[in-house]
Amino acid sequence: MKRSKNAFPKAWDERRVRALAEYYDQQTEDEAVREYETSHDEPSQTVITVPTRLVPVIRSLISLATTRRKQVRQACKAPVKGAVV
């Protein structure tokens, strides 16, 4: 049987995954609790509980919003036709 190559998310590779796994393997229980508790203090992020069946829809909405935001940024940087510089 042919062994399939593992697919990693964008910007991830085996080295990064191993480093992350090692970080959590080495973490003490107290460190893990402290990390969990401080993660809720991040003002730019929100944690919510949603029905599992809605997760794919929510991911799609986030992806769509991210893509559109990038498109708007690029359009704002593009030169305007006929504009005098």
C-alpha positions as CSV (number, residue, x, y, z in Angstrom):
1,M,0.0,0.0,0.0
2,K,1.3,3.4,-1.0
3,R,1.9,5.7,2.0
4,S,0.1,9.1,1.5
5,K,1.8,12.3,2.3
6,N,0.4,14.3,5.3
7,A,-1.1,17.6,4.3
8,F,-0.4,20.5,6.6
9,P,-2.3,23.7,6.8
10,K,-0.9,26.7,5.0
11,A,2.4,27.9,6.5
12,W,2.8,24.7,8.6
13,D,5.2,21.8,8.1
14,E,6.3,18.8,10.1
15,R,9.0,20.8,12.0
16,R,6.4,23.3,13.2
17,V,4.0,20.6,14.2
18,R,6.7,18.7,16.1
19,A,7.7,21.9,17.9
20,L,4.1,22.6,18.9
21,A,3.7,19.1,20.2
22,E,6.9,19.3,22.2
23,Y,5.8,22.6,23.7
24,Y,2.6,21.0,25.0
25,D,4.3,17.8,26.0
26,Q,6.8,19.8,28.2
27,Q,4.2,22.0,29.7
28,T,3.3,21.5,33.3
29,E,-0.3,21.3,34.5
30,D,0.1,24.7,36.2
31,E,1.4,26.3,33.0
32,A,-1.4,24.8,31.0
33,V,-4.0,26.2,33.5
34,R,-2.3,29.6,33.4
35,E,-2.2,29.6,29.6
36,Y,-5.9,28.6,29.5
37,E,-7.0,31.3,31.9
38,T,-5.0,34.1,30.2
39,S,-6.4,33.1,26.8
40,H,-9.8,34.4,27.9
41,D,-8.3,37.9,28.6
42,E,-7.5,38.6,25.0
43,P,-9.6,41.6,24.0
44,S,-9.3,41.0,20.3
45,Q,-10.8,37.5,20.4
46,T,-14.0,35.9,21.6
47,V,-14.8,32.3,22.5
48,I,-18.3,31.1,21.9
49,T,-20.1,27.8,22.0
50,V,-22.1,26.9,18.9
51,P,-23.9,23.7,17.7
52,T,-21.4,21.5,15.9
53,R,-23.6,21.4,12.8
54,L,-23.0,25.1,12.4
55,V,-19.2,25.0,12.5
56,P,-18.7,24.5,8.7
57,V,-21.0,27.4,8.0
58,I,-19.2,29.7,10.5
59,R,-15.8,28.7,9.0
60,S,-17.1,29.5,5.5
61,L,-18.3,32.9,6.7
62,I,-15.0,33.7,8.3
63,S,-13.1,32.7,5.2
64,L,-15.4,34.8,3.0
65,A,-15.0,37.8,5.3
66,T,-11.2,37.4,5.3
67,T,-11.1,37.1,1.5
68,R,-13.2,40.1,0.9
69,R,-11.2,42.2,3.4
70,K,-8.0,41.3,1.5
71,Q,-9.7,42.2,-1.8
72,V,-10.7,45.6,-0.5
73,R,-7.2,46.3,0.8
74,Q,-5.7,45.4,-2.6
75,A,-8.3,47.6,-4.4
76,C,-7.5,50.5,-2.2
77,K,-3.8,50.2,-3.1
78,A,-4.4,49.9,-6.8
79,P,-3.9,53.1,-8.9
80,V,-7.1,54.8,-10.1
81,K,-7.4,55.0,-13.8
82,G,-7.3,58.6,-15.1
83,A,-6.1,60.0,-11.8
84,V,-3.4,62.7,-11.9
85,V,-0.5,61.7,-9.7
